[in-house]
Each structure stands twice: as structure tokens, then as C-alpha cells.
Amino acid sequence: MLSDYVPPQFASEAFNCPHCAVATSYGIPVPAGEVALVRVRSSQVNRKEFAQEANTSAAISVSGIEQARTDSDKISIEMLSGIVVGDNESIEDALRASRNRSFVAQFLSKLPDTEQARMVDADGRINQDGVRRMVLGIFVSVFQAGDTGLRLAEMAFESTDAEIRNVVNGIG
């Protein structure tokens, strides 16, 4: 069940709200003197399948490499120069370290709220998806020379070849 708010200027005092009791039973507050529109699903459906379908994106999403191209434009030289990577530390571990919170915060601030939400955990710390996205963006930003950075990133991050992964790990 979904609810909609109707501004008071569109509400009529004579409006009969038979579903207000149903709305309040689901924890949807209905302030006195205001109108609540309640959508009620009248057909029988499998709730699990309905919820999964309702939460599926209708748009085709871009690949990680395509997203890296866009993200690399958000990463400035100043941001890159502020990243501190310790000896024998991967870039992934460095991005998780508190000393690089400034970079993470700057990067996240350049993204829409919906994308930020997918990149952090419940405590607001960067999650694995966020780390991977930043690493790809950094890689393409550092190795950009036309489409060379994208091709390298594709080989480095999409390849299942162990030898290629070893070379990439040597770079990182």
C-alpha cells in the first residue's frame, strides 16, 4: 500500500475518508483536518514477486567501465593528490582508511543522493560497491589518454585472466 499527501488547498472538508482507518492501521499518520489518499491493491498477487518487480529498475544501467568514464570527470588532480596510500597497502584499503575520508566525502558529494546511498553502509561508511566504483574512477582518471584508460580499465577490472589481474595488482 502506498500513500500520497494532498495539500490542504485541494482538500474538501466534506471529503469522506473511508480508508483513513486502514492507513492508520499501517502506521501512516493522518493528521486531523487533512486528507490522505490511500492506494489499495485490490487484485490478488504474490507479494514477494510484486515487491521484487516494483523495485526493479525500468532503465538499462551502465557498466562499471562506462560509469568510470563519468566518475573520472568528477575526480580532480587536487583530489587525487590528497589520497594517502601506505606501504604495502592496496588502493582499496587506502580508500577505507580514515586518513582518506576527505577524498571519499568529496567524491560522494559529487553524486546524486540515490547513488550515494548505494555506496555506503548503514553507518555511512563506504561499502565494497563504493570502493570499487572509486577505484575504477581513479584508474580511468589516472590513465586517461583518449579511450586508453577505458580499455586498460576494462582489461584490468573485467578480465578473468589471472595474468592480467597480477599485472593490475602490480600497478595498484
Backbone as CSV, one residue per row, in Angstrom:
resi,resn,N_x,N_y,N_z,CA_x,CA_y,CA_z,C_x,C_y,C_z
1,MET,0.839,-1.169,0.000,0.000,0.000,0.000,0.888,1.238,0.000
2,LEU,0.526,2.218,-0.780,1.273,3.454,-0.884,0.383,4.600,-0.446
3,SER,0.964,5.682,0.038,0.143,6.828,0.420,0.618,8.064,-0.315
4,ASP,-0.273,8.993,-0.525,0.029,10.274,-1.142,-0.491,11.372,-0.233
5,TYR,0.198,12.492,-0.202,-0.231,13.639,0.577,-0.955,14.597,-0.348
6,VAL,-2.103,15.091,0.062,-2.843,16.073,-0.716,-2.801,17.389,0.051
7,PRO,-2.249,18.457,-0.551,-2.181,19.742,0.138,-3.573,20.214,0.540
8,PRO,-3.679,20.908,1.693,-4.989,21.336,2.208,-5.812,22.154,1.218
9,GLN,-5.162,22.944,0.338,-5.929,23.767,-0.603,-6.719,22.919,-1.599
10,PHE,-6.357,21.631,-1.750,-7.071,20.734,-2.651,-8.042,19.820,-1.907
11,ALA,-7.998,19.891,-0.610,-8.842,19.012,0.188,-10.182,19.685,0.467
12,SER,-11.201,18.884,0.543,-12.530,19.387,0.859,-12.923,18.893,2.242
13,GLU,-13.544,19.772,3.044,-13.962,19.350,4.378,-15.015,18.260,4.294
14,ALA,-15.718,18.230,3.163,-16.777,17.239,3.003,-16.217,15.886,2.537
15,PHE,-14.919,15.830,2.319,-14.312,14.604,1.807,-14.469,13.478,2.820
16,ASN,-14.988,12.361,2.357,-15.163,11.196,3.209,-13.931,10.308,3.046
17,CYS,-13.302,9.924,4.128,-12.059,9.158,4.064,-12.263,7.776,4.675
18,PRO,-12.901,6.851,3.924,-13.139,5.522,4.483,-11.853,4.726,4.694
19,HIS,-10.785,5.110,3.992,-9.533,4.366,4.114,-8.592,4.938,5.177
20,CYS,-8.984,6.049,5.827,-8.103,6.639,6.836,-7.819,5.663,7.970
21,ALA,-8.809,4.896,8.363,-8.603,3.908,9.429,-7.616,2.840,8.979
22,VAL,-7.728,2.455,7.706,-6.789,1.472,7.170,-5.381,2.065,7.151
23,ALA,-5.264,3.324,6.728,-3.955,3.978,6.677,-3.320,4.020,8.055
24,THR,-4.068,4.415,9.056,-3.505,4.496,10.409,-3.150,3.112,10.941
25,SER,-3.870,2.073,10.521,-3.533,0.727,10.985,-2.187,0.256,10.426
26,TYR,-1.737,0.863,9.316,-0.433,0.550,8.743,0.645,1.524,9.214
27,GLY,0.297,2.383,10.156,1.277,3.320,10.688,1.436,4.581,9.871
28,ILE,0.531,4.829,8.925,0.586,6.048,8.125,-0.220,7.111,8.870
29,PRO,0.455,8.159,9.360,-0.269,9.170,10.126,-1.229,9.962,9.236
30,VAL,-2.417,10.190,9.752,-3.415,11.001,9.059,-3.785,12.145,9.996
31,PRO,-3.133,13.315,9.838,-3.419,14.440,10.720,-4.875,14.887,10.601
32,ALA,-5.429,15.307,11.711,-6.817,15.769,11.728,-6.984,16.955,10.779
33,GLY,-8.066,16.947,10.041,-8.363,18.044,9.135,-7.637,17.955,7.799
34,GLU,-6.843,16.940,7.593,-6.150,16.784,6.320,-6.628,15.511,5.643
35,VAL,-6.348,15.395,4.379,-6.821,14.276,3.587,-5.648,13.367,3.274
36,ALA,-5.875,12.093,3.333,-4.864,11.124,2.923,-5.440,10.274,1.811
37,LEU,-4.738,10.222,0.703,-5.135,9.316,-0.360,-4.396,8.013,-0.132
38,VAL,-5.117,6.927,-0.146,-4.519,5.624,0.104,-4.785,4.743,-1.094
39,ARG,-3.732,4.185,-1.645,-3.888,3.242,-2.755,-4.023,1.851,-2.158
40,VAL,-5.047,1.164,-2.580,-5.287,-0.182,-2.085,-5.210,-1.129,-3.272
41,ARG,-4.338,-2.120,-3.169,-4.229,-3.124,-4.226,-5.412,-4.063,-4.064
42,SER,-6.248,-4.118,-5.090,-7.467,-4.924,-4.975,-7.313,-6.308,-5.602
43,SER,-6.286,-6.505,-6.409,-6.098,-7.810,-7.041,-5.215,-8.700,-6.163
44,GLN,-5.356,-9.984,-6.349,-4.538,-10.939,-5.608,-3.226,-11.146,-6.366
45,VAL,-2.100,-10.929,-5.680,-0.793,-11.142,-6.292,0.125,-11.798,-5.272
46,ASN,1.185,-12.382,-5.768,2.222,-12.898,-4.899,3.001,-11.685,-4.395
47,ARG,2.932,-11.403,-3.103,3.532,-10.183,-2.552,5.035,-10.108,-2.787
48,LYS,5.718,-11.235,-2.671,7.167,-11.239,-2.859,7.509,-10.847,-4.296
49,GLU,6.828,-11.476,-5.267,7.074,-11.158,-6.673,6.679,-9.723,-6.982
50,PHE,5.571,-9.254,-6.407,5.107,-7.884,-6.605,6.155,-6.898,-6.108
51,ALA,6.687,-7.133,-4.918,7.697,-6.245,-4.344,8.975,-6.257,-5.176
52,GLN,9.395,-7.439,-5.628,10.598,-7.526,-6.452,10.418,-6.778,-7.768
53,GLU,9.269,-6.943,-8.389,9.013,-6.262,-9.655,8.918,-4.752,-9.459
54,ALA,8.290,-4.323,-8.381,8.154,-2.895,-8.109,9.502,-2.242,-7.832
55,ASN,10.456,-3.004,-7.333,11.772,-2.457,-7.002,12.817,-2.700,-8.084
56,THR,12.394,-3.161,-9.254,13.303,-3.378,-10.364,13.339,-2.133,-11.222
57,SER,14.539,-1.702,-11.561,14.695,-0.508,-12.388,14.196,-0.779,-13.800
58,ALA,13.487,0.191,-14.359,12.994,0.067,-15.727,14.056,0.502,-16.732
59,ALA,15.092,1.165,-16.244,16.141,1.671,-17.126,17.285,0.661,-17.232
60,ILE,17.979,0.723,-18.325,19.179,-0.096,-18.501,20.313,0.641,-17.809
61,SER,21.028,-0.049,-16.947,22.116,0.615,-16.244,23.412,0.489,-17.036
62,VAL,24.315,1.408,-16.769,25.592,1.404,-17.467,26.532,0.404,-16.803
63,SER,27.545,-0.020,-17.544,28.533,-0.939,-16.978,29.445,-0.172,-16.032
64,GLY,30.197,-0.911,-15.238,31.138,-0.276,-14.327,32.166,0.566,-15.054
65,ILE,32.601,0.100,-16.220,33.597,0.831,-17.002,32.991,2.111,-17.570
66,GLU,31.755,2.036,-18.082,31.089,3.242,-18.579,30.885,4.247,-17.455
67,GLN,30.522,3.752,-16.271,30.347,4.631,-15.113,31.672,5.263,-14.721
68,ALA,32.765,4.507,-14.867,34.099,5.019,-14.517,34.466,6.223,-15.379
69,ARG,34.049,6.201,-16.636,34.321,7.363,-17.505,33.678,8.613,-16.929
70,THR,32.434,8.516,-16.520,31.738,9.654,-15.932,32.362,10.036,-14.601
71,ASP,32.674,9.038,-13.784,33.250,9.314,-12.466,34.630,9.950,-12.567
72,SER,35.409,9.566,-13.577,36.760,10.120,-13.708,36.713,11.632,-13.913
73,ASP,35.634,12.125,-14.524,35.480,13.572,-14.710,35.202,14.293,-13.392
74,LYS,34.758,13.568,-12.394,34.453,14.153,-11.084,35.682,14.193,-10.170
75,ILE,36.742,13.512,-10.583,37.945,13.399,-9.748,38.990,14.379,-10.249
76,SER,39.276,15.384,-9.430,40.256,16.399,-9.814,41.667,15.966,-9.420
77,ILE,42.643,16.642,-9.993,44.050,16.400,-9.646,44.260,16.665,-8.153
78,GLU,43.599,17.691,-7.634,43.729,18.016,-6.210,43.195,16.877,-5.342
79,MET,42.089,16.298,-5.758,41.536,15.163,-5.007,42.506,13.991,-5.031
80,LEU,43.044,13.689,-6.217,43.979,12.579,-6.347,45.223,12.793,-5.488
81,SER,45.725,14.018,-5.478,46.957,14.282,-4.729,46.740,14.177,-3.224
82,GLY,45.489,14.206,-2.785,45.199,14.084,-1.358,45.079,12.657,-0.859
83,ILE,45.082,11.679,-1.759,44.966,10.278,-1.346,46.309,9.807,-0.797
84,VAL,46.262,9.216,0.388,47.479,8.687,1.015,47.385,7.163,1.020
85,VAL,48.329,6.529,0.310,48.390,5.068,0.244,49.653,4.631,0.970
86,GLY,49.495,3.803,1.988,50.640,3.333,2.762,51.439,2.270,2.043
87,ASP,52.650,2.027,2.567,53.485,0.959,2.022,52.747,-0.374,2.120
88,ASN,52.832,-1.163,1.073,52.195,-2.489,1.017,50.681,-2.427,1.239
89,GLU,50.065,-1.316,0.862,48.620,-1.147,1.033,47.981,-1.010,-0.346
90,SER,46.869,-1.679,-0.543,46.148,-1.548,-1.810,45.366,-0.245,-1.813
91,ILE,44.982,0.204,-3.004,44.170,1.411,-3.101,42.818,1.201,-2.420
92,GLU,42.304,-0.028,-2.487,41.030,-0.328,-1.822,41.142,-0.104,-0.315
93,ASP,42.219,-0.634,0.289,42.411,-0.449,1.725,42.645,1.019,2.063
94,ALA,43.370,1.709,1.208,43.630,3.134,1.448,42.334,3.938,1.441
95,LEU,41.429,3.620,0.534,40.163,4.359,0.465,39.288,4.094,1.691
96,ARG,39.451,2.928,2.299,38.684,2.611,3.515,39.283,3.280,4.761
97,ALA,40.539,3.689,4.675,41.233,4.263,5.833,40.716,5.660,6.158
98,SER,40.682,5.970,7.446,40.164,7.272,7.883,40.963,8.439,7.317
99,ARG,42.237,8.250,7.030,43.065,9.348,6.516,42.614,9.804,5.128
100,ASN,41.809,9.002,4.451,41.325,9.365,3.114,39.833,9.695,3.091
101,ARG,39.281,9.977,4.257,37.848,10.332,4.323,37.526,11.562,3.499
102,SER,38.473,12.482,3.428,38.240,13.702,2.663,37.994,13.384,1.190
103,PHE,38.815,12.512,0.615,38.621,12.123,-0.785,37.256,11.463,-0.960
104,VAL,36.946,10.515,-0.069,35.679,9.785,-0.164,34.511,10.767,-0.070
105,ALA,34.572,11.680,0.883,33.488,12.657,1.065,33.354,13.559,-0.157
106,GLN,34.488,14.005,-0.722,34.438,14.851,-1.914,33.823,14.100,-3.093
107,PHE,34.245,12.865,-3.263,33.717,12.064,-4.367,32.212,11.862,-4.204
108,LEU,31.795,11.436,-3.018,30.370,11.195,-2.775,29.550,12.469,-2.960
109,SER,30.091,13.602,-2.572,29.345,14.864,-2.669,29.036,15.245,-4.110
110,LYS,29.755,14.675,-5.041,29.538,14.981,-6.457,28.493,14.065,-7.101
111,LEU,27.926,13.165,-6.309,26.942,12.206,-6.821,25.552,12.538,-6.298
112,PRO,24.514,12.151,-7.042,23.145,12.310,-6.536,22.936,11.451,-5.281
113,ASP,22.010,11.861,-4.424,21.729,11.145,-3.178,21.441,9.664,-3.403
114,THR,20.713,9.350,-4.470,20.358,7.948,-4.717,21.594,7.106,-4.993
115,GLU,22.575,7.674,-5.680,23.804,6.935,-5.947,24.665,6.848,-4.695
116,GLN,24.677,7.911,-3.901,25.441,7.894,-2.647,24.933,6.775,-1.746
117,ALA,23.639,6.620,-1.688,23.034,5.615,-0.802,23.487,4.204,-1.147
118,ARG,23.744,3.944,-2.416,24.197,2.607,-2.825,25.665,2.365,-2.498
119,MET,26.388,3.410,-2.137,27.832,3.296,-1.940,28.266,3.319,-0.484
120,VAL,27.320,3.459,0.417,27.664,3.498,1.842,26.822,2.492,2.611
121,ASP,27.350,2.076,3.771,26.593,1.145,4.603,25.669,1.926,5.538
122,ALA,24.992,1.231,6.418,24.021,1.854,7.317,24.668,2.893,8.239
123,ASP,25.966,2.740,8.506,26.673,3.687,9.382,27.310,4.828,8.600
124,GLY,27.107,4.878,7.298,27.658,5.945,6.482,29.079,5.705,6.012
125,ARG,29.624,4.521,6.278,30.971,4.178,5.803,30.886,3.625,4.391
126,ILE,31.933,3.860,3.627,31.973,3.396,2.243,31.894,1.868,2.203
127,ASN,31.044,1.340,1.336,30.922,-0.114,1.218,31.740,-0.613,0.031
128,GLN,31.691,-1.911,-0.217,32.506,-2.502,-1.286,32.126,-1.954,-2.655
129,ASP,30.841,-1.712,-2.892,30.425,-1.135,-4.176,31.035,0.250,-4.355
130,GLY,31.038,1.029,-3.283,31.622,2.366,-3.338,33.110,2.335,-3.579
131,VAL,33.803,1.431,-2.904,35.255,1.309,-3.093,35.554,0.938,-4.541
132,ARG,34.840,-0.051,-5.060,35.082,-0.489,-6.448,34.817,0.654,-7.419
133,ARG,33.740,1.394,-7.215,33.415,2.488,-8.126,34.484,3.575,-8.074
134,MET,34.968,3.902,-6.872,36.017,4.911,-6.765,37.321,4.432,-7.390
135,VAL,37.676,3.171,-7.173,38.906,2.624,-7.749,38.843,2.692,-9.275
136,LEU,37.722,2.297,-9.848,37.569,2.370,-11.305,37.673,3.808,-11.793
137,GLY,37.009,4.719,-11.094,37.066,6.138,-11.480,38.475,6.693,-11.383
138,ILE,39.191,6.337,-10.327,40.581,6.784,-10.162,41.448,6.214,-11.280
139,PHE,41.293,4.935,-11.551,42.093,4.268,-12.582,41.910,4.964,-13.927
140,VAL,40.670,5.184,-14.326,40.405,5.822,-15.619,40.909,7.257,-15.603
141,SER,40.777,7.934,-14.479,41.255,9.312,-14.368,42.774,9.384,-14.527
142,VAL,43.483,8.479,-13.879,44.942,8.478,-13.922,45.458,8.052,-15.291
143,PHE,44.842,7.061,-15.895,45.323,6.516,-17.158,44.561,7.040,-18.370
144,GLN,43.915,8.189,-18.218,43.145,8.670,-19.360,44.054,9.255,-20.439
145,ALA,43.828,8.815,-21.618,44.500,9.306,-22.825,43.595,8.846,-23.956
146,GLY,42.569,9.624,-24.212,41.549,9.170,-25.154,40.790,8.034,-24.499
147,ASP,40.648,6.949,-25.213,39.956,5.782,-24.666,40.917,4.762,-24.060
148,THR,42.201,5.109,-23.985,43.190,4.172,-23.460,42.882,3.786,-22.023
149,GLY,42.542,4.777,-21.199,42.211,4.496,-19.802,41.027,3.554,-19.678
150,LEU,40.049,3.736,-20.543,38.880,2.850,-20.521,39.240,1.433,-20.939
151,ARG,40.057,1.320,-21.982,40.468,-0.014,-22.431,41.309,-0.713,-21.368
152,LEU,42.221,0.035,-20.740,43.018,-0.542,-19.660,42.128,-0.964,-18.497
153,ALA,41.180,-0.105,-18.139,40.274,-0.428,-17.034,39.447,-1.661,-17.354
154,GLU,39.003,-1.759,-18.584,38.227,-2.936,-18.989,39.067,-4.203,-18.861
155,MET,40.299,-4.140,-19.328,41.185,-5.299,-19.207,41.470,-5.599,-17.736
156,ALA,41.711,-4.558,-16.974,42.127,-4.730,-15.583,41.010,-5.214,-14.679
157,PHE,39.815,-4.686,-14.853,38.752,-4.948,-13.892,37.680,-5.910,-14.373
158,GLU,37.647,-6.162,-15.665,36.628,-7.064,-16.187,37.205,-8.415,-16.615
159,SER,38.517,-8.499,-16.703,39.152,-9.721,-17.169,39.127,-10.808,-16.099
160,THR,38.993,-12.037,-16.538,39.083,-13.177,-15.623,40.444,-13.868,-15.745
161,ASP,41.313,-13.324,-16.602,42.646,-13.873,-16.820,43.534,-13.547,-15.613
162,ALA,44.081,-14.566,-14.971,44.900,-14.388,-13.768,46.153,-13.572,-14.042
163,GLU,46.766,-13.736,-15.200,47.989,-12.987,-15.522,47.699,-11.489,-15.620
164,ILE,46.602,-11.144,-16.245,46.232,-9.733,-16.353,45.953,-9.169,-14.963
165,ARG,45.243,-9.924,-14.130,44.953,-9.471,-12.756,46.254,-9.246,-11.975
166,ASN,47.259,-10.103,-12.165,48.541,-9.926,-11.488,49.224,-8.629,-11.917
167,VAL,49.181,-8.334,-13.212,49.767,-7.089,-13.698,49.061,-5.899,-13.071
168,VAL,47.733,-5.942,-13.040,46.952,-4.842,-12.461,47.268,-4.701,-10.977
169,ASN,47.335,-5.788,-10.267,47.667,-5.708,-8.846,49.045,-5.109,-8.637
170,GLY,49.968,-5.346,-9.583,51.300,-4.750,-9.505,51.263,-3.256,-9.701
171,ILE,50.338,-2.771,-10.553,50.183,-1.333,-10.779,49.586,-0.662,-9.555
172,GLY,48.543,-1.310,-8.983,47.792,-0.712,-7.874,48.576,-0.779,-6.619
